[in-house]
Amino acid sequence: MFFYFDESGDYAFPDEGFDCYVQAALVCPDSCLAELNQFVDARREEWAVDELHATELEAGQRLEIAQFIGDSDCHLLAQVTDTALITKSQLEEFRLAQAARLKRNLDWYRRESMKARGAPVKEIEDWYDRTLKRAGLASQISHGEFIQAFFLIDLILDSFRKSLIVFHEDQWRESFHDFRFILDGKLPGKMAAGEKFLNDSLVPALGSMKGQSIITIDSWREEPVHPFVEKFSAKGGRIWGEDVADAIDLKRVFEHGLRFEPSDQERGLQLVDAVAYIVRRAVMEPDDEAAQEAYDAFRGKLRNGEGRCLRLQRLNVGSDDSPSLERYRRFY
């Protein structure tokens, strides 16, 4: 199974004016990859471009991409935040709260380690120290990079979950031998600060989420056993010191790591770039008929676990005054 991720908007959170920011995921079964690649290659040749950059395409070309995705077997997810849902001061407060939470967790880990084995594991201590600094210090990671990485953890988990549900039928069995998570790399040949934070934090963050169950299909355990159950299920595990049954081995799910690739080398990244751009343009330009038509072309593929076509991201800090969500009503 292939997962592609990209964003639209600069995540600058200016003090004046309205702006919104979108992250999108495209989920592609193995058997659909060839069709996806052929479509991108054919459109690059037809439109005489080296790469499908949504910002450089005409409205009709973006619509053609949206219609292809809407008609394909691929699925999508998108999440949005904006300068009304999150202010710069809230973001600063949130980062300090995250650093404080990590410090409490580190203190708890050290106490429990002393009881259990007489000393903490240095590798785990180092991870906490590294993550704490990245979370709390804008000098380590800019606000924009930090919040993108933080929200991507949710999107990666949600897209993984969605793949297990929408592709549960037998025809998709062979797509569940491996999971490939591919993101648009920001720097050639190396990871940016936010990418390092995401790569370092993803599996520990997912593994420690309380109440975040991952649904699997009961019939997958029947003979012939489904490839996902065979490779990724575990008889048990522990979350925050509590035993859980029927666990999923996240280290195996992410055994290939997160891949930060140049978009000209990954056709799926070019398509998910278009998805993120189309969603953002539809929100920013509600009276633009072409933008709304492109959004509607793949709207049905965006449905998430809550039955919504968009997930709105905000932070649990600041005042209790909720901004109006009226602008998003038609996109749900």
Salt bridges, closest charged atoms under 4 A:
GLU7 OE2 - LYS186 NZ 3.05
ASP19 OD1 - ARG280 NH2 2.59
ASP41 OD1 - ARG44 NH2 2.88
ASP41 OD2 - ARG267 NH2 2.91
GLU46 OE1 - ARG43 NE 3.91
GLU51 OE1 - HIS53 NE2 3.33
GLU64 OE2 - ARG43 NE 2.52
GLU92 OE2 - HIS143 NE2 3.83
ASP107 OD1 - LYS103 NZ 3.00
GLU112 OE2 - LYS115 NZ 3.50
GLU125 OE2 - ARG110 NE 2.61
ASP126 OD2 - LYS122 NZ 2.81
ASP154 OD2 - ARG311 NH2 3.64
ASP158 OD1 - ARG161 NH1 3.67
ASP158 OD2 - ARG311 NH1 2.46
GLU174 OE1 - HIS177 NE2 2.86
ASP178 OD1 - LYS231 NZ 2.89
ASP178 OD1 - HIS256 NE2 2.92
ASP200 OD2 - ARG130 NE 2.71
ASP200 OD2 - ARG134 NH1 3.25
ASP243 OD1 - ARG238 NH1 2.62
ASP249 OD2 - ARG252 NE 3.82
GLU255 OE2 - LYS231 NZ 2.59
GLU255 OE2 - HIS256 NE2 3.67
GLU261 OE2 - ARG259 NE 3.13
GLU266 OE2 - ARG259 NH2 2.72
ASP288 OD2 - ARG281 NH2 3.26
ASP296 OD1 - ARG299 NH2 2.91
ASP296 OD2 - ARG330 NH2 3.32
GLU326 OE1 - ARG329 NE 3.07
